[in-house]
Amino acid sequence: MAVVICGLVALSAAGGPAAATNHDDLLRKASHLSGLPVRRVVPQKLLAGARYDAVLLRAADREYPRSLRSIDTALYTRLGLMSKTLQAELALDARASRAWYDPAVRRLLLRRTPTARRAWVVNELVRALVDQNFNLRRIAGLRVRDRDRALAAKSIVDGTAALASGVSAPSVRGTPLERFLQLESGLAAGKELAKELRYLGGPRALASALRLFPQTTEQLLHVDKFLERERALPVRLPTRIGDWKLSASETFGELDVRSLLRAFGVRGALVAAEGWGGGRVGLYVSPTGQTTAALVLQWDSIEDAEEWRAAVPRYVEAAFPGSAARDCPPLDRCWSSAWDVASGVLGSGSVLASGPGSDTIAAALFGQK
């Protein structure tokens, strides 16, 4: 998943002692609203627009390196999402942002113009307080090891800040890729979990989520799963299928499933994603360099897998318009379009493959435990 830097707006460019006083007032306000103590002053740096944008892009490259971006570009393309490069998406995020707390250097960055709403600056100061009390550097590098876990951790931090500041997630709009990335930010889900935990157990319950982080986006989306610390079911992809070689794979969580379906306006997306038990997406490469994506999901029950089965044709119709369906046992259905898509459900497991040879790859994965 691409790093989505929250769309924030910069603080008014007041100089000298007045600016420092305003900053101190806002930090105290952030502490009061969040219940998090101030451990130290949060340094700030005011940057001209072009300089600010460049700093954010470098931070995005650091947190979401080019190697991962290349893998996701191929995966997103095969899932029907891509309309432009991920680098272009990162650039749009940087231009939209006006204030951002960077945990790598523990500094609040402010864009000189235009001026900010106070709520957005408070939002970033709450993130700074979360860092002071729970160390956000723990998230660094997590994306490389576990995509789903990194999304869950980032979302509860952003959601805690949004709950305190009153910031809301923007309306979902744009191309399928833009919609997917907006949904993947997890801000709304993180804010809801923070709200539920604070209601159930007060600041201490919310602090437990910041100290331990949800381990999956299923835990992020369902407070009972978080309280039970329910683990993901293991899903493994074979390193080879005939001459095809697995070049990369990532975890694919409930938030990913939900966002993928919602990006294409699939009816019943939330219901279809619930019951997720575990998931992985991988990229297989042929000897001639062709690439095919494979998504393997384990569901909590046969009924949950059936809900996914019902959603797949609606997703394929929206993501790959004009696809012609055909039967292809032992799979449920195959489709032919610009490239092939194949899907099947067996018991509480499912497989979806997209790209050349998708029916062969999906059949090899079908029913695999």
Secondary structure by P-SEA (a helix, b strand, c coil): ccccccbbbbccccccaaaaaaaaaaaaaaaaaacccccbbbbbbbbcaaaaaaaaaaaaaaaccaaaaaaaaaaaaaaccccccaaaaaaaaaaaccbbbbccccbbbbbccccccaaaaaaaaaaaaaaaccccccccccccccaaaaaaaaaaaaaaaaaaaccccccccccaaaaaaaaacaaaaaaaaaaaaaaaccaaaaaaaaacccccaaaaacaaaaaacccccbbbbbcccccccccbbbbbcaaaaaaaaaaaccccccccccccccccccccccccbbbbbbbbbbcccaaaaaaaaaaaaaaaaaaccbbbbbbcccccccccccbbbbbccccccbbbbbccaaaaaaaaacccc
